[in-house]
Amino acid sequence: MNTATEDHSLLRSVINKLLRPIIGILMRSGVPFGSFSSVARNIYVDIAHKEFGLQGRNTNASRVAMLTGLTRAKVKQELDYAEAVDESDIHNLDKVRHASRMLLGWHTDARFIDQNERSLGRVVTVSLARRFDVIRLRPLYAQ
């Protein structure tokens, strides 16, 4: 094996070791791949933009595109998105997590599957929803 192939193999191994536990946490939390991919792309662009500039300046979109392998249009989209994102938008991820937790519970909870892990066809109950923290009861005036 030549040095470039060995370096690539080593890098791939390191990335696998770093990401495997993170991906496990994300999947158990109900975060779909598309959300992870979007966040990873945004981090790539952010780091390339802020940390790889020349003479201490931010990197321009063309250089960010070259460093990340993304198109300039995608880089511009990510940079525009980063400016527009507000921390209050985090509640959208909560909605995805709730639905994913409910489905996970329905497909893994012993009350809803047989010994072969096939669905028993039971209707999801409020107690299961509460168990997986999918619903929170609120007073009527709060809704």
N, C-alpha and C positions, 0 to 999 in steps of 0.2 A: 504494500500500500504506500502511496506517496504521501508527502507531508500535508498537502491540501486536503486530501481525503481523510487522513487521520484527524486533522483539525476540525473538519466538518463533522465527523463522527463524534468527536469529543464534545463539541458545541451542542450537537443534537442531544447527547446523553445528559449534559448539564441542564439544558432547557427542560428536558423530560423530568428530571429529578426536582427541579424548581416548580414546574407548573402542575405536576400530578397532584400534590396535596391541595393546591389552590383550586384546581378544577373540581376536585372531590367536594370541597366546601361549597363551591358555587352550585354544583349540581344538587347537593343535599339541600341547599337553600332555594332551589327552584329557579335559578338564573339560567335562562336559555343561552345557547351558543351565540346567537345573534347579538345579545346584550354584551357578552364577554368580548366578542369580536369588535364591537363598536368601541368599547372602553379601551381595548388594547390598541386599536388604530389611533384613537385620540391621544393616548399616552405616547405612542411612537412620534406622532406629529408634534406634540407639546415639547418633548425632550429634544427632538431635532431642531425645533424652532428656537428654543431658549438656551440650549447648551452647546450647540454646534456652530454658533455664529462666529464670524471672523472679527477679530479685534474687539471682543466683548459685546458685540451687537447681536440682536436677534437675527436668525437666519431668514433669508427670503424664501418665498414659496418654491421657486425652482430648485434651490439647494435642498430644501426639505423633501421635495419630490424625489430627487436623486438619492438622498440618504435613506429614505424609507421604502422606495420602490412603488410609491403611490403616484397617481397622476397629479398634475398641478391643480386640476379642477377639484379632485378629492381633497388635496391639501387645503385649498382655499375654503372648501366646504367645512372641513374640520376646524380650521382657524376661526371662521365665522361662527361656527357652532360654539366653540369654546368661549367666545366673547359673549354670546347670547345666553349661555346656560346660567341658570339661577339655582341655588341650592334648594329652593322650594320645590323643584321638579323631582326631587328624590322620591316623592310619594308615588310616582308612576311605577317605579320598580316594586314598591310594596304591593301594588295591584297584581303584578305578574307573580310575585312570590306567593300571594294568598291562593291564587288559582292553582299554581303548581303544587303547593303543599296539600291542597285538597285532593288533587288527582293522585299524588303520591300516596296519601293516606288510603284512598279508595283502592289502590292497586297493591298495597302492602300490608294493610291492617288485617289481622287474622279474622276479624268479624266479617270481612268482605271478600275473602279468598278461601279456596279450599286447600287441601294439603299439597296439591300440584300447582299452587299459586295461580289458579284461574279464578276469574271473577265469579262470585255467587249470584250476581245480578241484583244484589240488594240496593235499595235506594240509600243514598248518603243521608245520614241523619244530622241533626243539629249537634248532637253530642260528639260525633266525629269531627264536625267542623270546629267545634270548640277545642277538641283535643289537639288538633293541628293548628290552633290559633288562627283560623281563617276568618271567623266572625267574632265580632266584639259587640255585645249587646249594649245599646245606648238608650238613654231615655228618649221618648218621642220628640221632646223639644230640642234635642241636640241634632236630630236628623234633618 
